Amino acid sequence: MKIAKLSSMPQIFIIFFYLALYVIIWTCAGYFLNLSVPYDVVEALNWANNLEFGSPKNPYMVGLVMFPSLLLKKWVALDLYWYASHFLAGSLGMLGIWLLGLRLFGLPVLAFFSLMSLNLTGIINFDILPYNDNYLLVMFWPYLFLFFIKALYDHQKYWLVLALCSGLAAMSKYSSFSFLPFMLISLLFTTAGRKAFKYKEFYSSILLFILIIAPNFIWLYQHDFAAFNWVESQIKPALNLTVIIAFLCVFYPIIMILLILLPLGAKIVYPNTEEKKHFVFIFLSPVFCIFIYFLFNQGGRLTEWMQPFAILASSLTLCFLNVDKIKKWRNINLSLLFFSILVCSGYTLVLYKNIKGAGKKFFYIKKVSNELNQLWKNEYHTPLKYVGGGYLSQWLTFYSPDYPFITTKWSNENKPNIYNADIALDKLQSSGALFLSHAGKNCETADFNDVKKDYPSIHLTKKLDYRFTTEKGENIQICLAFLAPKN
């Protein structure tokens, strides 16, 4: 099936206007109503500061995408950058769903429905906000299928675009690799697929893909395959019937789409074009394998790992439907648009009214970070460049006005989530550092052994007890230890 002509200018204008509005509204809701960012943002910032070809949990794209925030932090708040990048990526993924819909179904109205039906899931709006990688997959995955189909049936130049998109997706999260074996099977066992082996662009695309991912595998080798070890630590063998619930939490929009379209005359059918068959096979095969694997293995993060698959749920559903008898697409799409307004309004209301504490999670962290930054400046009259010690110190790297670096060294044995790839004692002694004890410790009981393990000869020049109150009214005590700067 050849792609239908891009719909009339009014519909194209509507698409881009809707996506622009989506980015602005959801970014404002996230930035102004969330009083603190998720911990994954602190990780992303740290990986951007290190700017290596990998991290303890992910390949390098998470840090690379966060890196511009370091260049813009004088003008753009880090948390504003975080929310804006999330929803901009989400909007690009939604645009990809529309383009994929045009290519698969050939009708602008179905492409528009596949886009608007994304409003049935909260995953791309707020469920992915706590994660520093899933939003990148929401952006990339629709284009994996779009460019694969276009490379097979439109022009061989799309192999190179597919390689670029696949490589960046794989370097965002390793789960992107799950589609690649089934793409290869599609090539080997279909007539259109075997033609790919005749084109030089296909082999150039393989080389490009290898060049994109190779630096990460070198990093993994040098760091004891930290990311793979972390994933392995999250999984243990056991019968796991909760996998059914996890999949329902991700793929429930399929049920909702069927409930909308079947009563209006849609019929369930077998995919009727080669493009649809390729898409269904490549998408469903890894989903089936993941389901079987986690049926016999427990992984506490299964729902998180499955979330990005939701971006393609509407396209998948339409592949199995004959909708020729449905005439009221305009009313359907308007209803879905209205539903998106309800979802956004509900999300805003929950945060604004602080329902179940959703609007004040970790609200104290900005105040604490500012106070500790000011304590340092009052003491030494120089910017705070390094922080370390207990868990709270990691948040100071994000919220302290001086944006200090963490002092934790990398260790292949401990594999810390947040670390400094370029740190030594002489740098700390030159600029000074502020160390925080673990929560609940005062200066009589705090030992700072984790700091002394990295820097055995360090001499902490001053200690000070510090207290703050959490959103639950708990009084927390920590000990502050200062390493005075030499300069």
Beta strands, then each sheet from edge to edge (+ up, - down):
strand 1: 235-237
strand 2: 267-268
strand 3: 297-299
strand 4: 321-322
strand 5: 386-389
strand 6: 405-406
strand 7: 433-436
strand 8: 462-469
strand 9: 475-483
sheet 1: 1+ 3-
sheet 2: 2+ 4-
sheet 3: 6+ 5+ 7+ 9- 8+
end
